[in-house]
Amino acid sequence: MPPVKINIFCVIIDDLGHNRAAAAPFLELDQPVALAFLPMRPHSRELAREAHETGKTVLLHLPMEPVGYPTVDPGKGAILVSFLPDEIERTITNDLEEFPFAAGINNHMGSKATSGERTMLAVLNVIKKKGLFFIDSRTSADTVAYKLAKGMKMSTGERDVFLDNERTPEDIDIQAGKLLDRAEERGWAIGIGHPYPETADALRRLAEEARRRGIRWGTVEEVLARADSGN
């Protein structure tokens, strides 16, 4: 008999690097949560190294121009839509110098940048050249990032569920349930959360619920391998 396919999901925690205490619960989590670090923040470099040393997948959480810029500021190391391809490559290369062990990149903000084909093609060309995967955080319904990355035959995925837009335990648990439902429907799913204490607590409950439902919490790389295979 063919082996039974186990449904799988992963979780990425964004916006890390500002605060050691906020990151600590996620570094200590037994499950293979992936950690996405903003460049040029006070604790990004040291926390990312600790995460790597404990076996966690590390991502560069790449700041990108949002709608409303400059009033809405993505912060240091950001990709702006006015950048030429060489400026984009230089910015991503500089950001990655803090994280030489990063396995991939996902976007921070970027509702404007990810909606622009010219900007995203330049960004994805750099990411592909560096041999990294790309996760579209889907901060805009108009994003073209995932579609372009798929067309470029990159290892790529897109966020299915934001876990903690609302920070109450009840709301996060509802979103976590949607993540598991998506994994059952399609075979795999990607969730994104943030370094809140409520989210750390909810991830422990998520681990138990996933075990009860027979769904495996995997690494981002494992989920992308499933997505890329179409199985």
N, C-alpha and C positions, 0 to 999 in steps of 0.2 A: 504494500500500500504506500502511496506517496506520503511524505511527511505532512503533518497538519501545519498550516500556516498560522503563526502567532501574530496577532495584531500588535502594533508597536506605536509608541508616541515618544516625543521628546519635549523638553521644556528649556527655553532660553531665558535667563534673567538679564535684563538690559540695564543700562545707566549706572554701571558700577565704576568706581574709582574715586568718588568724592569722599567716602566715609568708610573707615575700616569696620566700625561696629555694625553698620548696615549690611556689609558683605559677609560677615563672619558666619551667620547661620547657613548661608548657601555653600560656603566653603566646607562646612562641617557635615553637610547633608550626605547621607550614604548613597543616595541615588545619583545617576550620572547627569545631573543638571549641567547645562552649558552656561558659561558666564561671558557676557559681552561687556567689554570695557571701553569707556570713552577715552580718547587720547588727551594727554596733557592735563590730566586731573591729579590732585595731590597724591593719591594712593594707587593710581592705575597700574604703574609698572610693578610695584612690589606685590600687590594683590594678584595680578595676573600671573606672576611667577609662582606664587603660592598655589594658585588654582592649577596651574600646569603640573606642578610637582605632586599634587594630590590626584592627578589623573583626570581632572576635569577638562572638557573641551573649552578652549579659549577663542573668543571672537573679538575682532576689532568692531566696536559699535561706531560706525562711521558717520559723523555728523554731516548732514546734507541740508541744503536750503529748503526751508518750509515756505508755504504761502504765508505772507505777512512779514517776511524778512525785509528790513532789519529789526523791526519792532519785536518780532519773534526771533530770538537769537539761538542758533544751534550750537554755538560755542566754538572753542578753538579747534583747529584742524578740520574745518568744514569744507565741503565741496559746494561751490556756488555755481549757478547756471551760467554766469558770465565767464567761467573759467574755460580756457582753451585746453585741448587734450594734454599738452605737456604740463600745464599747471595742475590738472587733475592727477596725472601720474606722479608728479612731484609731491603733491599733498598726501596721497595715499601711501607713498613710499615713506615719507617722513612720519606719518601716523604709525605705520607698522614697525618702525624702528624700536618702539617701546615694547612690542609684542612679537619677537622673532619666532615664537612657537605658535602664533595664531593659526588656526586651521581654516578659518573663514571670516567672512564679513557680513554684517547686517546693517541696515540703515537706521540712524537716529534722526528723528523728524524726517525731513526730505519730501514733504507733500508736493512741493513744486519740482524739485530735482528729479524725483522718480517718475514724474509725469512727462518728462521731456526726453524724447528718443535720442537726441544728439548728446545730451549730457550722460544719459545712462549707457549708451554704447561706449563712450570713452571710459566710463567707470568700469564697466564689465570687461572691457579689453584688458585693463590693468589687472583686475582680479584674476582673470583667466591666465594671463601671462605669468602671474605669481603662483599659479597652481592652487588657488584657494577656492572654497565653495562660497556661494552667495545665498543669503536668505533675505527675501523681500519682506520687510516688516509690515507692509501694506498700511502705511499711514495715510494713504489716499485711495479712494475708489478708482481714481484715474491713473494709477501706477501702470507703467509699461515694463517695469524692471524684470519681473519674473518671466513674462512672455519673451522678452529679448534674451534673457539668460538661457531659457530653454532652446531658443532658436540657435544660440551659439554653442549648443551641446555642452554646456557647463553643468557641473554638479550644483544643483540649485533647488530651492524650495520656497514656499511662501507661508507666512503666518496664517494659521487657521483660526486661532482664538487668542484674544487678549484676556488674560486671567483676572486682572485686577484694576480695570478702569474704575470699578467701584470697590472700595477697600473693606467692606464688611465681610466677615467670615462667610455669611450666607451667600452673598453675591459671588465671592471667589469660588465657593464650592459649586455653585450653579455653573459657572464658566468651566471649571475643571471637569464637571460631568459632560459638558458639551464637547470638550477635547476628547474624552474617552469615547463618546458617541461617534465622533468623526473618525477616530481610529478604527472603530468597529465597522463603520460604513465603507471606508475606503481601504483599510488595511494599515494606514499610517496617518499621523497627524502631528502638527507642530504648534506648540503653545508658547506664548511670550508673557513674562511677568516682570515685576520690578522689585527692587530691594526693600520691600516693606516687611515688617514683622508679621503682619497678617498673612502675607503671601508665603513666608517661610513656614508658618504653622499649617497653612492650607496644603502645602506640598507634602507634608507628612501624611495628612489625611488622603491626599491624592494617591500616594504610594500604596496605602492600604486598600483603597477602592479599586485601583488598577489590579492589584493582586487578586482581589475577590472576583473581579470580572475576567481574569485570565488575560489581561493586556500587559504587554511588557514595556517598561520604561527603558528606552534605549538612548544611545548617544545620538547627537545630530547626524554624525556620519552614517550610522546604521539606518536611520530614517531616510536619509537622502539616497542611500544605496537601494533601499526598497522602492523609493519613488522613481529613481532612475531606471530600475529594472521593469517598472510597470506592474509589479506583482504585490 
